[in-house]
Amino acid sequence: MQLLAENKKYRIGGFIVLAAVSLAAHFLTTLSFFSRWEEHRPIAQKLTMSVFLIAVIFIIGKVIERIVDTQTTSEGIRYNLLRIVRLLTVAFVLLVVASFLFQNLYTVAVSFGIISLVLGFALQAPITSFIAWLYIVFRRPFQVGDRIQIEGIRGDVIAINYLDTIIEECSGVYLGNDRKSGRLMYFPNSVVLKSQVINYSGPFAPFIWNETAIQVSYTSDLQFVESCLLDAAKKDFNDRYPGRDESDNDADVYFRINTYAWLEAVVSYPVEPEDTTGRRNRILKYALPALNAEPDRVGFPEGTRR
């Protein structure tokens, strides 16, 4: 991080030097010494002023980026703000370049309109994805760091580019759990405008609700089974989040009849989306030894015994 900050400082310093040099060159072109090149003086003055304005735009952009980096705590918001700042910086630079190439802003506007009309037909798909990027930034159906599911793809968002989004897949065709598969999935932003987006970072963030079921016989002590599962969920929560308010661990147990004529004891509990498999395994490791230790109170389906 320190190296990154020093690199940004160096880049700001370079633009400051460029702005100073171009401004000095602009004033030099006004001196009588350059009268012998009178026919080239207007273009030189316009060029030096354009370079000066471009350097100032980049300086302002880098200063705003540094403010966003230091003052924004949310990774997703920081990422979106930096993208917007960089986009506006490039837009203003292109405007300066266009004003240098053309005589006046009216010509620039007309030319830009004609070019946009032509490109609108030729680049319809990329333009739609760019509009979808604006929707993602301002509507925020998801942000960098969120776990989402869209069109059968599930994973953690690691980048939201102007035209596409990159997620690190979890589960997938090779895994039967919610662990990360190690594959990166790319999809155009335009998909967001026509597909359902499921965001796991909802109002209960950083948790979602999950549940785990075990099969027990009808003759089991259901109160004992319930207490074992709740104790296991509580122990795992306290071990993983020491000092956290236990009200966040609002685990619950309910029973339902299984299709194959035994009971299912289902424990529902809060869990971070990336820890669903791990939390389920830990709860079972805590609960099953306690249940197995009391065979007279807990019966498990075995053969014809239900």
C-alpha positions as a Markdown table, in Angstrom:
| # | Residue | x | y | z |
|---|---|---|---|---|
| 1 | Met | 0.0 | 0.0 | 0.0 |
| 2 | Gln | 2.9 | 2.4 | 0.8 |
| 3 | Leu | 4.5 | 1.7 | -2.5 |
| 4 | Leu | 1.2 | 2.3 | -4.3 |
| 5 | Ala | 0.8 | 5.6 | -2.4 |
| 6 | Glu | 4.3 | 6.7 | -3.4 |
| 7 | Asn | 3.6 | 5.7 | -7.0 |
| 8 | Lys | 0.5 | 7.9 | -7.0 |
| 9 | Lys | 2.5 | 10.8 | -5.4 |
| 10 | Tyr | 5.1 | 10.4 | -8.1 |
| 11 | Arg | 2.5 | 10.5 | -10.9 |
| 12 | Ile | 0.9 | 13.6 | -9.4 |
| 13 | Gly | 4.4 | 15.3 | -9.3 |
| 14 | Gly | 5.0 | 14.4 | -12.9 |
| 15 | Phe | 1.8 | 16.1 | -14.0 |
| 16 | Ile | 2.6 | 19.1 | -11.9 |
| 17 | Val | 6.0 | 19.4 | -13.7 |
| 18 | Leu | 4.3 | 18.9 | -17.1 |
| 19 | Ala | 1.7 | 21.6 | -16.3 |
| 20 | Ala | 4.5 | 24.1 | -15.2 |
| 21 | Val | 6.6 | 23.4 | -18.3 |
| 22 | Ser | 3.7 | 23.7 | -20.7 |
| 23 | Leu | 2.5 | 26.9 | -19.1 |
| 24 | Ala | 6.0 | 28.4 | -19.3 |
| 25 | Ala | 6.3 | 27.3 | -23.0 |
| 26 | His | 2.9 | 29.0 | -23.6 |
| 27 | Phe | 4.2 | 32.3 | -22.3 |
| 28 | Leu | 7.4 | 32.0 | -24.2 |
| 29 | Thr | 5.5 | 31.8 | -27.4 |
| 30 | Thr | 4.1 | 35.3 | -26.7 |
| 31 | Leu | 7.6 | 36.9 | -26.7 |
| 32 | Ser | 8.8 | 38.9 | -29.7 |
| 33 | Phe | 11.7 | 36.5 | -30.1 |
| 34 | Phe | 9.3 | 34.1 | -31.8 |
| 35 | Ser | 8.0 | 36.6 | -34.2 |
| 36 | Arg | 10.0 | 35.0 | -37.0 |
| 37 | Trp | 7.7 | 32.0 | -36.7 |
| 38 | Glu | 4.5 | 34.0 | -36.6 |
| 39 | Glu | 2.6 | 31.6 | -38.8 |
| 40 | His | 3.3 | 28.8 | -36.3 |
| 41 | Arg | 2.7 | 30.8 | -33.2 |
| 42 | Pro | -1.1 | 30.3 | -32.9 |
| 43 | Ile | -0.8 | 26.5 | -33.2 |
| 44 | Ala | 2.1 | 26.5 | -30.7 |
| 45 | Gln | 0.1 | 28.5 | -28.2 |
| 46 | Lys | -3.0 | 26.3 | -28.6 |
| 47 | Leu | -0.9 | 23.2 | -28.2 |
| 48 | Thr | 0.9 | 24.4 | -25.1 |
| 49 | Met | -2.4 | 25.5 | -23.5 |
| 50 | Ser | -4.0 | 22.2 | -24.3 |
| 51 | Val | -1.2 | 20.3 | -22.7 |
| 52 | Phe | -1.4 | 22.5 | -19.7 |
| 53 | Leu | -5.2 | 21.9 | -19.4 |
| 54 | Ile | -4.7 | 18.1 | -19.8 |
| 55 | Ala | -2.1 | 18.1 | -17.0 |
| 56 | Val | -4.4 | 20.1 | -14.7 |
| 57 | Ile | -7.2 | 17.7 | -15.4 |
| 58 | Phe | -5.0 | 14.7 | -14.5 |
| 59 | Ile | -3.8 | 16.5 | -11.3 |
| 60 | Ile | -7.3 | 17.1 | -10.2 |
| 61 | Gly | -8.3 | 13.5 | -11.0 |
| 62 | Lys | -5.4 | 12.1 | -9.0 |
| 63 | Val | -6.1 | 14.3 | -6.0 |
| 64 | Ile | -9.8 | 13.2 | -6.0 |
| 65 | Glu | -8.6 | 9.6 | -6.3 |
| 66 | Arg | -6.4 | 10.0 | -3.3 |
| 67 | Ile | -9.3 | 11.5 | -1.3 |
| 68 | Val | -11.5 | 8.6 | -2.3 |
| 69 | Asp | -8.8 | 6.1 | -1.3 |
| 70 | Thr | -8.3 | 7.7 | 2.2 |
| 71 | Gln | -11.9 | 8.7 | 3.1 |
| 72 | Thr | -14.0 | 5.8 | 1.8 |
| 73 | Thr | -14.2 | 2.7 | 4.0 |
| 74 | Ser | -16.4 | 0.5 | 1.8 |
| 75 | Glu | -14.5 | -1.4 | -0.8 |
| 76 | Gly | -17.4 | -1.5 | -3.3 |
| 77 | Ile | -18.2 | 2.3 | -3.0 |
| 78 | Arg | -14.5 | 3.1 | -3.3 |
| 79 | Tyr | -14.2 | 1.0 | -6.5 |
| 80 | Asn | -17.2 | 2.6 | -8.1 |
| 81 | Leu | -16.1 | 6.1 | -7.2 |
| 82 | Leu | -12.6 | 5.6 | -8.6 |
| 83 | Arg | -14.1 | 4.2 | -11.9 |
| 84 | Ile | -16.3 | 7.3 | -12.2 |
| 85 | Val | -13.4 | 9.7 | -11.5 |
| 86 | Arg | -11.2 | 8.0 | -14.1 |
| 87 | Leu | -14.0 | 8.0 | -16.6 |
| 88 | Leu | -14.7 | 11.8 | -16.1 |
| 89 | Thr | -11.0 | 12.5 | -16.3 |
| 90 | Val | -10.7 | 10.7 | -19.7 |
| 91 | Ala | -13.8 | 12.5 | -20.9 |
| 92 | Phe | -12.5 | 15.9 | -20.1 |
| 93 | Val | -9.1 | 15.1 | -21.6 |
| 94 | Leu | -10.8 | 14.0 | -24.9 |
| 95 | Leu | -12.8 | 17.2 | -24.8 |
| 96 | Val | -9.6 | 19.3 | -24.7 |
| 97 | Val | -8.0 | 17.2 | -27.4 |
| 98 | Ala | -11.1 | 17.7 | -29.6 |
| 99 | Ser | -11.1 | 21.4 | -29.0 |
| 100 | Phe | -7.5 | 21.5 | -30.1 |
| 101 | Leu | -8.2 | 19.6 | -33.3 |
| 102 | Phe | -11.2 | 21.7 | -34.2 |
| 103 | Gln | -11.8 | 25.4 | -34.4 |
| 104 | Asn | -14.6 | 25.8 | -31.9 |
| 105 | Leu | -16.7 | 23.8 | -29.5 |
| 106 | Tyr | -19.7 | 24.0 | -31.8 |
| 107 | Thr | -17.8 | 22.0 | -34.4 |
| 108 | Val | -16.7 | 19.6 | -31.7 |
| 109 | Ala | -20.3 | 19.1 | -30.6 |
| 110 | Val | -21.6 | 18.5 | -34.2 |
| 111 | Ser | -18.7 | 16.1 | -35.0 |
| 112 | Phe | -19.2 | 14.2 | -31.7 |
| 113 | Gly | -23.0 | 13.9 | -32.5 |
| 114 | Ile | -22.4 | 12.5 | -35.9 |
| 115 | Ile | -19.7 | 10.1 | -34.7 |
| 116 | Ser | -21.9 | 9.0 | -31.8 |
| 117 | Leu | -24.8 | 8.3 | -34.2 |
| 118 | Val | -22.6 | 6.1 | -36.4 |
| 119 | Leu | -21.0 | 4.3 | -33.5 |
| 120 | Gly | -24.4 | 3.8 | -31.9 |
| 121 | Phe | -25.4 | 1.4 | -34.7 |
| 122 | Ala | -22.0 | -0.2 | -35.0 |
| 123 | Leu | -21.3 | -0.7 | -31.3 |
| 124 | Gln | -24.8 | -1.4 | -29.9 |
| 125 | Ala | -23.8 | -4.3 | -27.6 |
| 126 | Pro | -20.8 | -2.5 | -26.0 |
| 127 | Ile | -22.9 | 0.7 | -25.5 |
| 128 | Thr | -25.6 | -1.3 | -23.8 |
| 129 | Ser | -23.0 | -2.8 | -21.5 |
| 130 | Phe | -21.7 | 0.6 | -20.7 |
| 131 | Ile | -25.2 | 1.9 | -19.9 |
| 132 | Ala | -25.6 | -1.2 | -17.7 |
| 133 | Trp | -22.3 | -0.3 | -16.0 |
| 134 | Leu | -23.9 | 3.1 | -15.1 |
| 135 | Tyr | -26.9 | 1.2 | -13.8 |
| 136 | Ile | -24.7 | -1.0 | -11.6 |
| 137 | Val | -22.7 | 2.0 | -10.3 |
| 138 | Phe | -25.7 | 4.1 | -9.3 |
| 139 | Arg | -28.4 | 1.5 | -8.6 |
| 140 | Arg | -25.9 | -0.8 | -6.9 |
| 141 | Pro | -27.5 | -4.2 | -7.4 |
| 142 | Phe | -24.1 | -5.5 | -6.4 |
| 143 | Gln | -20.6 | -4.1 | -5.6 |
| 144 | Val | -17.1 | -5.4 | -5.5 |
| 145 | Gly | -16.8 | -8.0 | -2.7 |
| 146 | Asp | -20.4 | -9.1 | -2.9 |
| 147 | Arg | -21.4 | -12.7 | -3.5 |
| 148 | Ile | -24.0 | -12.9 | -6.3 |
| 149 | Gln | -25.8 | -15.3 | -8.5 |
| 150 | Ile | -26.8 | -14.4 | -12.0 |
| 151 | Glu | -27.9 | -16.7 | -14.9 |
| 152 | Gly | -26.8 | -19.8 | -13.0 |
| 153 | Ile | -23.3 | -18.3 | -12.2 |
| 154 | Arg | -22.5 | -17.8 | -8.5 |
| 155 | Gly | -19.4 | -16.2 | -7.1 |
| 156 | Asp | -17.7 | -13.2 | -5.6 |
| 157 | Val | -17.5 | -10.0 | -7.6 |
| 158 | Ile | -13.8 | -9.0 | -8.0 |
| 159 | Ala | -14.1 | -6.4 | -10.7 |
| 160 | Ile | -16.8 | -4.3 | -12.4 |
| 161 | Asn | -15.4 | -2.9 | -15.7 |
| 162 | Tyr | -17.0 | -0.5 | -18.1 |
| 163 | Leu | -18.1 | -3.4 | -20.3 |
| 164 | Asp | -18.0 | -6.6 | -18.3 |
| 165 | Thr | -18.0 | -7.9 | -14.7 |
| 166 | Ile | -15.6 | -10.5 | -13.3 |
| 167 | Ile | -16.6 | -12.9 | -10.5 |
| 168 | Glu | -14.6 | -15.6 | -8.8 |
| 169 | Glu | -16.8 | -18.7 | -9.1 |
| 170 | Cys | -17.9 | -20.7 | -6.1 |
| 171 | Ser | -19.4 | -24.1 | -6.3 |
| 172 | Gly | -19.7 | -24.8 | -10.1 |
| 173 | Val | -19.6 | -28.0 | -12.1 |
| 174 | Tyr | -16.6 | -29.5 | -10.2 |
| 175 | Leu | -17.7 | -28.8 | -6.6 |
| 176 | Gly | -20.7 | -29.9 | -4.5 |
| 177 | Asn | -20.2 | -27.2 | -1.9 |
| 178 | Asp | -19.8 | -23.4 | -1.7 |
| 179 | Arg | -16.0 | -23.3 | -1.8 |
| 180 | Lys | -14.3 | -21.2 | -4.5 |
| 181 | Ser | -13.6 | -23.2 | -7.6 |
| 182 | Gly | -10.6 | -21.1 | -8.7 |
| 183 | Arg | -12.2 | -20.1 | -12.0 |
| 184 | Leu | -12.9 | -16.6 | -13.1 |
| 185 | Met | -16.3 | -16.0 | -14.8 |
| 186 | Tyr | -16.8 | -13.0 | -17.2 |
| 187 | Phe | -20.2 | -11.7 | -18.3 |
| 188 | Pro | -21.1 | -8.5 | -20.1 |
| 189 | Asn | -22.8 | -5.9 | -18.0 |
| 190 | Ser | -25.8 | -5.9 | -20.3 |
| 191 | Val | -26.8 | -9.2 | -18.7 |
| 192 | Val | -27.8 | -7.3 | -15.6 |
| 193 | Leu | -30.5 | -5.4 | -17.4 |
| 194 | Lys | -32.4 | -8.6 | -18.5 |
| 195 | Ser | -31.6 | -11.2 | -15.8 |
| 196 | Gln | -32.4 | -11.7 | -12.1 |
| 197 | Val | -29.5 | -10.8 | -9.8 |
| 198 | Ile | -29.4 | -12.5 | -6.4 |
| 199 | Asn | -27.1 | -10.7 | -4.0 |
| 200 | Tyr | -26.1 | -12.6 | -0.8 |
| 201 | Ser | -25.0 | -9.3 | 0.8 |
| 202 | Gly | -28.5 | -8.3 | 1.9 |
| 203 | Pro | -29.9 | -6.4 | 4.9 |
| 204 | Phe | -28.6 | -9.2 | 7.3 |
| 205 | Ala | -25.0 | -8.7 | 6.0 |
| 206 | Pro | -22.5 | -10.0 | 6.6 |
| 207 | Phe | -24.7 | -13.1 | 7.2 |
| 208 | Ile | -27.3 | -15.0 | 5.3 |
| 209 | Trp | -29.5 | -17.8 | 6.7 |
| 210 | Asn | -28.6 | -21.4 | 6.1 |
| 211 | Glu | -29.8 | -24.7 | 7.5 |
| 212 | Thr | -28.5 | -28.3 | 8.0 |
| 213 | Ala | -30.7 | -31.4 | 8.5 |
| 214 | Ile | -30.0 | -34.7 | 10.3 |
| 215 | Gln | -32.3 | -37.7 | 10.3 |
| 216 | Val | -33.6 | -39.1 | 13.6 |
| 217 | Ser | -36.1 | -41.7 | 14.6 |
| 218 | Tyr | -39.6 | -40.9 | 15.8 |
| 219 | Thr | -38.7 | -42.4 | 19.2 |
| 220 | Ser | -35.9 | -39.8 | 19.8 |
| 221 | Asp | -36.0 | -37.3 | 22.6 |
| 222 | Leu | -36.7 | -34.3 | 20.4 |
| 223 | Gln | -36.0 | -31.7 | 23.1 |
| 224 | Phe | -32.5 | -33.2 | 23.7 |
| 225 | Val | -31.9 | -33.2 | 19.9 |
| 226 | Glu | -32.9 | -29.6 | 19.7 |
| 227 | Ser | -30.6 | -28.6 | 22.6 |
| 228 | Cys | -27.6 | -30.4 | 21.1 |
| 229 | Leu | -28.0 | -28.7 | 17.8 |
| 230 | Leu | -28.5 | -25.3 | 19.3 |
| 231 | Asp | -25.5 | -25.7 | 21.6 |
| 232 | Ala | -23.4 | -26.7 | 18.6 |
| 233 | Ala | -24.5 | -23.7 | 16.6 |
| 234 | Lys | -23.8 | -21.4 | 19.6 |
| 235 | Lys | -20.4 | -22.9 | 20.3 |
| 236 | Asp | -19.3 | -22.5 | 16.7 |
| 237 | Phe | -20.5 | -18.9 | 16.5 |
| 238 | Asn | -18.8 | -17.9 | 19.7 |
| 239 | Asp | -15.5 | -19.6 | 18.6 |
| 240 | Arg | -15.5 | -17.9 | 15.2 |
| 241 | Tyr | -16.8 | -14.5 | 16.4 |
| 242 | Pro | -15.5 | -14.0 | 19.9 |
| 243 | Gly | -16.9 | -11.0 | 21.6 |
| 244 | Arg | -19.7 | -10.5 | 19.0 |
| 245 | Asp | -23.2 | -9.9 | 20.3 |
| 246 | Glu | -24.9 | -13.3 | 20.6 |
| 247 | Ser | -28.2 | -11.8 | 19.4 |
| 248 | Asp | -26.7 | -12.1 | 15.9 |
| 249 | Asn | -26.6 | -15.9 | 16.5 |
| 250 | Asp | -30.4 | -16.4 | 16.4 |
| 251 | Ala | -30.2 | -20.1 | 15.6 |
| 252 | Asp | -33.4 | -22.2 | 15.6 |
| 253 | Val | -34.4 | -25.8 | 15.3 |
| 254 | Tyr | -37.5 | -27.2 | 13.7 |
| 255 | Phe | -38.6 | -30.7 | 12.8 |
| 256 | Arg | -40.2 | -32.0 | 9.6 |
| 257 | Ile | -41.3 | -35.4 | 8.3 |
| 258 | Asn | -39.1 | -36.9 | 5.7 |
| 259 | Thr | -40.4 | -38.6 | 2.6 |
| 260 | Tyr | -38.9 | -41.9 | 3.7 |
| 261 | Ala | -40.8 | -42.0 | 7.1 |
| 262 | Trp | -38.3 | -40.6 | 9.5 |
| 263 | Leu | -37.9 | -37.3 | 11.1 |
| 264 | Glu | -35.5 | -34.5 | 10.1 |
| 265 | Ala | -34.1 | -32.2 | 12.8 |
| 266 | Val | -33.2 | -29.0 | 10.9 |
| 267 | Val | -31.0 | -26.3 | 12.5 |
| 268 | Ser | -31.1 | -22.9 | 10.8 |
| 269 | Tyr | -28.4 | -20.4 | 11.6 |
| 270 | Pro | -26.7 | -17.2 | 10.3 |
| 271 | Val | -23.5 | -17.7 | 8.3 |
| 272 | Glu | -21.2 | -15.7 | 6.1 |
| 273 | Pro | -21.8 | -16.7 | 2.4 |
| 274 | Glu | -18.2 | -17.9 | 1.9 |
| 275 | Asp | -18.3 | -20.0 | 5.1 |
| 276 | Thr | -21.5 | -22.0 | 4.5 |
| 277 | Thr | -19.7 | -25.3 | 4.0 |
| 278 | Gly | -17.3 | -24.8 | 6.9 |
| 279 | Arg | -20.0 | -23.8 | 9.4 |
| 280 | Arg | -22.1 | -26.8 | 8.4 |
| 281 | Asn | -19.2 | -29.1 | 9.0 |
| 282 | Arg | -18.3 | -27.6 | 12.3 |
| 283 | Ile | -21.8 | -27.8 | 13.6 |
| 284 | Leu | -22.1 | -31.4 | 12.7 |
| 285 | Lys | -18.7 | -32.2 | 14.3 |
| 286 | Tyr | -19.9 | -30.6 | 17.6 |
| 287 | Ala | -23.5 | -32.0 | 17.5 |
| 288 | Leu | -23.1 | -35.6 | 16.3 |
| 289 | Pro | -20.7 | -36.8 | 19.2 |
| 290 | Ala | -23.2 | -35.4 | 21.7 |
| 291 | Leu | -26.1 | -37.2 | 20.0 |
| 292 | Asn | -24.2 | -40.5 | 19.6 |
| 293 | Ala | -23.3 | -40.4 | 23.2 |
| 294 | Glu | -26.9 | -40.9 | 24.2 |
| 295 | Pro | -28.2 | -43.9 | 22.2 |
| 296 | Asp | -31.1 | -44.3 | 24.5 |
| 297 | Arg | -32.4 | -40.8 | 23.9 |
| 298 | Val | -31.5 | -40.4 | 20.2 |
| 299 | Gly | -32.2 | -43.0 | 17.5 |
| 300 | Phe | -30.9 | -42.8 | 14.0 |
| 301 | Pro | -32.5 | -44.5 | 11.0 |
| 302 | Glu | -31.1 | -47.9 | 10.6 |
| 303 | Gly | -32.5 | -50.7 | 8.5 |
| 304 | Thr | -36.2 | -51.0 | 9.2 |
| 305 | Arg | -35.9 | -48.9 | 12.3 |
| 306 | Arg | -37.6 | -45.5 | 11.9 |
